[in-house]
């Protein structure tokens, strides 16, 4: 029984970590350092 609880907690934590990392990657890729050259030219 306790092994199933531990497995469930591990799966929940893995899912939360995936969401957190995925969100951070998305924010990074959408940041100004990764924008297209056309968008960067407009800023200068």
C-alpha positions, 0 to 999 in steps of 0.5 A: 500500500505504501509503495503505491502511495510513494509511486503516486507522489512520484508521478505527481511530482514528475508531472509538476516538474515537467510543467515547471520546466516546460513553462520556463523553456517556453518563457525563455524561447519567447524572450527577446534574446530569441526573437527573430532578427526582424523584430530585433531590428525594429527595436534599434 
